[in-house]
Amino acid sequence: MGGKLRRLKRILKDGRTLIMPMDHGVSKIEIGLENIDEMLKTVSDYIDAVVLHKGIVRHSKILVDLDIGLIVHLSASTSLSQNPNDKRIVSSVEYAIYLGADAVSVHVNVGTETEAEQLERLGEICEIADGYGIPVLAMIYPKGKLEVNTETVSQCARIGYELGADIVKVPYVEKFSQVTKFCKVPVVIAGGAKENEYELLKKVEIAMKNGASGVAVGRNIFSNPSPRDIAKALHNIIHEGMTAEEVLENERDMVVSRWR
């Protein structure tokens, strides 16, 4: 258990975390993914961990030198599929360990035709990872005909907790305290689709005040014209306890000051 706690500390340094998922390229190519090493150098002072697929980890020239946690993503589907919500396991805990991972992540879409298989694999991976002292980040979303609301997101968080995940990532909803109330492991909110920077910062501020342990923001960092500035702004809210307004007021030299 000591090994797992040490690895979790790499991701949740003060019990809070800013994770940057960069696993999107399998599903759909996004602006900002052209040179992942360059992007990581740009934002590494402010993020706590990155989520990557195994191939990107293998070819990275700088990950070994960065003081950030490495989460190897085990799930995949593509936007070209007839069923993009059907997440399949494309790597293993053992291979992630070989790559030097601090944790692994698994994506589950509940409310879909393949929910049962996805839940089965999550449970199996949590057991395997626990045996090696490797934390699991479970990314769980309501899909299919399910609405994204407090009830469904709370259920998603609870699923991750009960099946053995060490961190759970879910969509943001209002009344987020109801979500964290039913999940006794750290919960991080998904950054989601690209949105107005101020609205993103405010959402993160409110989520943190309602029990979230951090955020997993990908596109809203790496597709932003000023990724370092938005990463710093998010860091200040998550780790320094600043409000969105304080970030805008106190960081006038940042591009973020234009977002007001």
N, C-alpha and C positions, 0 to 999 in steps of 0.2 A: 504493500500500500504506500510505502514511503516513496517509491519510484513514481507512482501515479501522482502523488501530491506535488513532487518536485516538477513534474511535467506540467501540471495544472498551473503552477506558479509562473511558468514561462508565458502562459496565456492570460491568466488572471493575476497580474502582479500585485495589485492592491485590492483584490476581490472584484475589480472592474476591468473591462476589456474593450478595446477597439479592434475588431477583427476585420480584415479586408479579404473577402472572397474574390478569387480571380480564376474560378473554375468555369466561367461562362462560355469559354471558347468551344467546348464540345457541343453545347446546346445551340449557341449562336454566336458568331464573331461580333465583338463589340469594339467600338472606338476606345483606345487606351490599352488594348491587349497586344499591340504590335511588338512591343519590347518589354517584357515583364521585368527583366532585371533592371532596366532603366527606371521603370515605374517604382519598383521596390526601393531603389536608391533614393528616389525623390521623396518618398513618404515614410521611410523606415524610422525616422526620429519620432514619429507620432503614432504609429500603429503598434499593436501588441502582438498580432499574429496574422498570418496569411493562409488562405485555403487554396491549394493548388492540386491539379491532377499529377499523376506520377511522372508523365513524360516531361512536363515543365520542370519538375524538381530535378530529374536526371540531367537535363541540359542547362540548368542554371549555373552561372559562373560565380554568383555572389552570395547565395543563400547561406553558405557555410560561414561567411564573415559578418552576417547581420545579426543583431541582438533582438530577433523577433521569433515568436513561436511558429513552428511549421505544422500545419494541419493538412494531411493528405486526404483528398476527397476520394471516396470509394464508389460513389454512385454516378450514373450518367444516363442521359437520354438526349435526343436531338430534336430540334424544332422541325426537322425534315420527316420525323416519324409520323405514322398514322396515329400513334398514341404517345405523345411526348410526356404525358404524366406517368408513364410506366418506367420508373427508375430501376435500372439494373446495376448489380454490383460488378465493377470492372477492375477491381484490384483487391488486395488482401491486407489484413493487419500485419502479417509477417513481412510483406514487401514494403509496407509503409515504414516498419521498424528498420529494415535494411536501408531505406532512404534517409533515415535519421529523423523521422517524424516525432513531434511532441504529442500529437493526437491524430485521430482519424475522424472523418465526418461521413455521415450517411444521410441521404435525403429520402424522406417518405412523404408520399401524397395520399392522405386519407380521403375517403369518399370516392375513390376510383375503383375500376374493375380489378385492379391488381393490388389493392390495399393489403389483402391477407399475405401475399407473398412478400411485399415490401416490409411489413411488420415482422414477419418470420425472420427475414434476413437481418433486420435491425437487432432483434433479440439475440440472434446467434453471434453477430459481430460484437455486441456488448459483452457477451460472455468470453469470447476469445480475447478481446482487447483487455478485459479485466485480468485475465490470466497472465498477461505480459506487463501489466501496470501501465497500459496506454489509455488515456482518456478518450471518450467518444463524444463528439458534438453531433447531436441529432437535429437535423433540419426538417421540421414537420409542418406541413401546410394543409389547410382545408382546400380540396379541389373537387372536380366533378360538379355536382349540383349543390354542393355545400356553399353557404355564404361565409364570408370572413367576418365574424362577429365575436363578441366576448365569449359566448358559449363554445363555439367551435374552436377558437384559439386556445381557450383554457383546456379543452379536451386534448388538443394537440400537445400542449406542454405537459399535461399529466401523462400522456402516452409515453413520451420520451423518458420522463422520470421513472415510471413504473417498469419500463423495459430495460432500464439500466444505464441510460445515458448520463454523462457527467455534466454536460452543458446542453441546453436546449435552445434552438433558434426557431422563432415563430414570427408571423406577421404582427405588426403593431395594431392595436385597437385602443379606443378610448376605454377608460376604466381598467387600465392595465394592471392595477393592483389586484383585480379579480383573477387575472391570469397567474401572477406570481404566488397568490394565496394557495393555489392548489399544486404548486410545483416546488419541491424542496431542494432542487439543484439550481445553479445559476441559469437565468433565462436572459437571452439576448434577443433584441428585435432585429428583424430583417430590414435592410435599407430599402429594398424594393426598386421599382422603376425610377428613372431619373426624375427629380422634382426640383422645385424652387429651393435654393440653398437655405434661405431663412426658415422656410417651412420644415425642412429636414432638421435643422438645428433645434427648432422649437419642439418638434416631435421627440427628438432624443432627450432634450431637457425634461419634458413631461414624463417620458418613460422611466428615466432614471429616478425621478422623484416618486414614482409609483412602483419601485421595487425591481426594475430591470437591472441586470448586472453589466450591461453594456450593449453594444450594437455590432452587427455584422453588415458593413456597408461596402459594397463593391462598386457598381456603376456610378454611384453618386460621388465616388472619389476618383477612380481611374479614368472615367469619361469626362470629368470636370476639366475645364480649361486651365484651372489652377489647383491641381490635386494636392500639392503640399499645403496650401492655405486651408482647404476644406478639411484635410486630415488634422491640421493643427487646431482648427476650430472645434472639431469633434472631440479631440483629445482634451481640450480645456473644459468642455462641458462634462465629459465622462470622468476624468481624473482630478480636475481642479474644482469641480462643482460650480462652474460658472454658468450663468444663464445665457441664452442666445443673445439677449440685448447687451450683456456685459462683454461678450465676445466681440460684438460689433463696435462697442464703445472703446474698449481697451486695446484693440488690435488694429489701429487705424492704418498701420503700414501694410497690412495684409490686403490682398485683393478682396477678401471677404467683406471689407468695409463698403464695397460697392453693392452688396446684396440687400442693403436695407430697403 
